[in-house]
Amino acid sequence: MTDEYTPPKVWTWNKENGGRFANINRPIAGATHDKELPVGKHPLQLYSLATPNGVKVTVMLEELLALGKTGAEYDAWLVQIGTGNQFGSGFVAVNPNSKIPALLDVSGPKPIRVFESGAILVHLAEKFGAFLPTDPAKRAECMSWLFWQMGSAPYLGGGFGHFYAYAPIKIEYAIDRFAMEVKRQLDVLDRQLAENKYIAGDEYTIADMAIWPWYGALSKGLLYGGGEFLAVEEYKNVIRWTDMIAERPAVDRGRMVNRAWGEPASQLPERHDASDFQLKTGDKIAAGA
Ligand SMILES: N[C@@H](CCC(=O)N[C@@H](CS)C(=O)NCC(=O)O)C(=O)O
């Protein structure tokens, strides 16, 4: 590979491009193999992994349960995206975009599929009447920040993270472009959080749940080894908010669900019952509990 590249007239798929995700990236959609999804006993079936996009939803579900919304009981099934589980026929039927998280709401007469983490958060917020203000101005503010996250995070992950940490060569132009954008995004949040306790005002909402797993982790230097490079300690209001959200017990639990790496005690690869947090974490399983 050289750093000079003249695109051919028509792009062709180079399967050996050496990128970090070369084994799962494809230019075509659809299933690669037949595989039914498991369905458990609860009204909500979640198929996910504890990446930032997955954590948004497990935090929301744990917050709803903490509020006493028993209808939010859920089975969380592990989808290992590194080995291509997202291309199984059952998963593709729930999310034709083959990405976690995906939700099947089986509480009514007909299952409802929901994909895209933002859509899942709104579905749950509306279903349970929580974490999405009903006052029109507050609701609009919450939705604006929720959609801000959906539009912004791809520049953080697919842009900055990809070129800073994963691309097989370091391209100054790409890293510079996305570092600038990510710092701008952090500044947007920092200014908002200088004036507001939570992202969308004085209430904790699905906007916090969507933004925290990405920009909270980034502000603590936990994403892509880019903390020092981006001087994340400058964003004091983001750090204040990140620490405040991290203190919520439901957030602590939500982060563990569908986690299959890191400290064994922090992993709950599948969640089918509230007691699983005590009984089924990686350390307990290893000890033969
Ligand atoms: N906009 C989507 C993004 C979902 C997404 O990118 N999920 C990643 C993990 S964080 C994934 O499943 N990647 C697998 C793949 O690209 O094959 C959402 O918010 O739900």
The ligand as an ORCA input file, in Angstrom:
! r2SCAN-3c Opt
* xyz 0 1
  N     -26.458      4.064     14.099
  C     -26.424      2.748     14.659
  C     -24.998      2.298     14.766
  C     -24.894      0.871     15.221
  C     -23.486      0.335     15.044
  O     -22.649      0.914     14.365
  N     -23.210     -0.830     15.670
  C     -21.906     -1.456     15.545
  C     -21.307     -1.731     16.914
  S     -21.107     -0.274     17.869
  C     -22.044     -2.782     14.830
  O     -22.946     -3.549     15.104
  N     -21.127     -3.098     13.904
  C     -21.116     -4.339     13.214
  C     -20.850     -4.179     11.749
  O     -20.662     -3.040     11.302
  O     -20.820     -5.203     11.056
  C     -27.099      2.769     16.037
  O     -27.023      3.811     16.705
  O     -27.728      1.773     16.418
*
